[in-house]
Every structure is written in C-alpha cells, then in structure tokens.
Amino acid sequence: MKTPARSALAKGTGALQQLMTALARLAEAPSSESGRLAQLLELGPPADKGEYADLFSFQLYPYASVYLGAEGMMGGEARDRITGFWRALDLEPPPEPDHLATLLAFYAELSAATGRINDRRSSLATERARVAFLHEHLLSWLPVYLAKLELLTAGFYHRWARLLAATLETETSRAPVPDRLSLHLREAPRLPAPQNVGGEAFLESLLAPVRTGFLLVRSDLTRAGQDLGLGVRAGERKFALKALLAQDAASTLDWLRQEALGQARSHAASTVLPATARDFWRARAETAAKILESARNTL
C-alpha cells in the first residue's frame, strides 16, 4: 500500500479496499507488521499487546455477535447469520466469522472482487453482495462500537477507530441506502421490564447492547462506582453491576438511565450510521432510559 490514508479516502474503490485491508490487520493482536501499517496509515506508533488486550479482551470484545445477539455474548444466532453470508456465496466460513478483523478483511475482498470481474452480470451480483454485507454485518453495529472505543482511549486505537469510522462513512455515502433495517436489528428482542421477567433476567438483558441501545463495559461500571461513591466488584460485568445495585439500587438505576440517554444522543448525532440503524439505536437507548426510570420509581 503506497497511498497515504487521508488521500486514499478520496481515490476510489481500489484505494479504499487497500485501506480496509490494512485496518483489518490492525484489528488483530499487534504483530511485526503493525508498525509498518501504522506508519503507512499515518496513525503514529502502534499499540502494544497490553493495550490491545485491555481494550479488546476486557472492554470491547471485537465480535459482532456480542453487539447484535439477544444475549450480548459471542456466538448464537447473530454469528450464524454472518456464517450464512459466506455459505450463500458458496464460500467456506472462517473459524471466527464475526471477528472484526475477519469482517473487515472480507469486505475488502468483496470490494476488490467487484473491480476485477469483467462479466457485467457477475460484477453486479458481487456489488450487491458487497452492499448487503456492508449494511447487514458492518453498519448494523460497528459505528456504535467505534464511537465507544474512541471514548475509552486517547492512544493508537482512538486514531484507528476514527480512521475506520471515516472510511465507513465514505462507503456509506457511496452505497445504496436500504429501505429496511438489517435482519439482526429487525429480529432483535426488546429490553424487558424487570417486573415482567424478574431482576436476574433484567440484569442480563442490560448487558445486551442490541436490547438496550447502549454499550456498558467494565470501565463504565468502575466509573459508576466512582461517581456514586460505591464499591466496585472486580470480575465479570454482571457481578459488578449486581454489586452496585445491591449497595444503592436507586442511584445505580438513575446512573444507568443517564448513560442510556447520553449514548442515545451520540447515536442521533452519528454521521456513520445509516438513518434506519441510527433511529434503531437511538430509540432503543431512549426506551431503555424510560424502563430504568420506571424501575427506579417503583423501588
């Protein structure tokens, strides 16, 4: 790749495909190649393995199924849908089809294939597949993920996230706008009210972004404890959240309500999310805020 990143955004499909390939590689754990790619993309010194692990192993897991699945966990139906895309194109799915690096690399391959095919019918079919993959499996969740990542770090991955978001925004502007939501979002269950499902099920649902419309990571719960003057339990998010609620349920629910509203405003202001996805994430977060307020008032 010889084209600097900022110029690549203005030079058409080939350069964008190369840029996406490089961004995909930087979504993997740092390697000997990371320094060269970071330099070519004008991102400054690359992150080390410790920073990568802190962000992607303990905060924002780089798997689409976590953000699109009803359980907020890796795997499940969300991963199956992504796997199905490979099979629909008569391709063998990779071992981790919903990993961010895999998704970006596959999108880059579809972009490159569109330009290589001489047969018009095949080229149009590949272009339709590219646009479908973009809207179904990238734009349905990745802009929300990147916005959160930008807030968590001021280092290398902050710059990487901003460049990837700019690239997606360019791709969005060039792709036909679908008239309906991604299937992931259309089929996503809503956040239930605690009185309907019980406290334990409600607690688990709060950790599923596609239900709540907002992302809640470990550092958020640490921040909640600091803001509220409460002790924060180390370990999984569910147990940390449960400990906060046990100490002061009213204040914790109100803190979560404010967090939901803040992220709803962020979604509404996004220039990367397509309109339908933007409205989905905003509405989900606003609804979550109302449910949290109701739960707070019934204590």
Steps between C-alpha positions, in 0.01 A plus 500: 500500500659825387216748532487694829180444693347845465557501124363146469159611615470716190648266239226247435428133550850358460660722760207454736534125467871521587423727793235264636741207473758687706241604759390136525853386577530764770184361661700187581752468784815708434761328285825579324293648216313746721768769501522513120123516458463766770761712328338462158164599645652796683374370836816552702674232707297177520352367822669225695343169593406627845291786363339267248407249772361768730268637233402192302520222757359682804294792369369487144508144371561516121216266406186619324284239674561671838328815372238342275402193702208489740724366779782752453748211472720352231343248265132422475260594225683822414816307414294243308356776280848626419618146428205463265626788289815307411298190420257698283801592285616137491798579723631313802442710814814585701536373859396836649271654238377782725843621616551863403825431313332222301202716410714790382730275299204328333344835413831605345502179295147565373602854403802372311300225329248752369774683314666186361198331344451578130165325455230761565249262655756351739636843583152629590435193715827553688422868545160413647671257736746772605225750576293238683798397713577864579150575627416164656820412682706819537285811517243325721737522799854615419444880510359463853797285598752747358338797673538319832858401422591862431382589851701226667845595374695801379777287354558299185159333494328835532666609176433160341131521593468850356656395170282190476190709577597748227549214257160354584341841461649526152375153412156581637475811283584297189273203566126480425292564811291195599133557567497283811712404797760230509346164590709502818320814615156406368506176699657646815283452812422804709619575852240351736367679804638348823152434640425281199808277504653535845813677617752240386374485139473878488858531621622269224302692239669824605827354372364428150557817292248414230230489769600816690638713218812580699833337578597437861862393551710431809647848520146643494412305813820618666402856409150440640648390832724806512216736408268350760756435772435126493731201513565329166538125489775366279408239241225454248269792420192320626644455847637855510160640401322279750731625777427863413126435504526320833669803658272770357245385246334839452819690427637224278182483292502877462867491395417237238208714380732795447749276319226376266390856422858609436557222252162569339620853429823359357307269266277785384806707410680219315596569141616142447184307588246481216173672588308180573771359727549838666131518586506142630790554741371839614148369563628193686714714729216745567264212579757348734523834681123500553501142629786581739315809623187294559700237689658778710159647586351168608766423762 
